[in-house]
Amino acid sequence: MKIQRNNAVTISASLILMLAYCTNANADIRTFNCDFLRQHSSYEVTMALSYAKNFVSNSEVNKLYSHYIALKNACRYNPEAKQSINLSNEMLSLVSSR
């Protein structure tokens, strides 16, 4: 069980790092595409959002998850689909700190 938890934390940290890579320090809107979804499993996204709950509100996490689901559905029909997400200052700080 400890190994699974360590892997989950590593995966969560990796996804947060990927978000940081997509981050522009002066903007609060991030755009994600189908290629991003192909690089990260549903499990990784869920773990990263669970980790984020320690730092941001549940409502923001739920909003991010809703955007993720919308993009996932859109990518089924359009491989060029994109989803722009307005991130709070707290989430930007979390992403920037990783």
N, C-alpha and C positions, 0 to 999 in steps of 0.2 A: 504494500500500500504506500509506503514511503517513497518508493521509486516512482510510482505513478504520480504522486503529488509533486515530486521534483520535476518530472517531465512536464506536468501541467503548468507549473510556474515558468519553466524554461520556454514552453510554447507561448504562454501568455506574454512573457517578456519579449519574445521574438516578434510577435504580432505588434506589440506596442512600438518596438523598434522600426518595424516596417511602416507603421503609421508616421513615425517621426521622420522617416526618409521622405515621405510625401508631404511633409509639413513646411509651409512657408511661415517664418516667424511673425510676419506682419498681417497675416490673413486669418480669418476665423472660419472660412469655408473650405472644405476639402472635397475633392472629386475622386471617386473610386470607380473602377471599371470592371468589366468581366475578367480581364487578365488578373486583377487583384484577387478575385474570387477563385480563380483556377490555382493560384499559388497558395491558398489557405483553405484548409478544410473547415467544415461547419464546427467541428470540435474545437479547432484552434480559435475561431471567432468567438464561440461561446465561452471558452476559458478566458480569453482576453477581456471580454465584457464582464465576466464574473470578477476578474481582478480589478477592473475599473470601478466596480461598485464600492470598493474600499475608499475611493477618492472623489467620486462624483455622485450625483443624485441618481436614485433608481429611475426617475423619469427620463433623465438623459440617456441612461443605459438602454431603457426600453425604446426610446426614440431611435437610438443608433441601431438597435436590433431590428426595428421596423424598416429602417432604410436598407439594412442588409438583406432582409427578406424580399423587399421590393426589387432590389437590384438582382438578387438571385433569380427571381421570377422573370424579370425583364431579359436577363441573359439567356434564358431558354429560347426566346424568340428572336433576339437581336444580339449577336456577339459583340456589337459595338456599343451596347448600352452603357450609360454612365449614371451615377447618382451623386449629386452634390449635397453635402451635409454641413450644416452650420454647427460648429463645435463651441462649447462654452469655454470661458477662460480657464476653468479648472481642468477640463479635458486637454486643452492646449498645453497647460503646464505639465500635466501627466505625460503627454506625448513628448514634449520637449525635454523632459528630464530623463528619458530613456535613451 
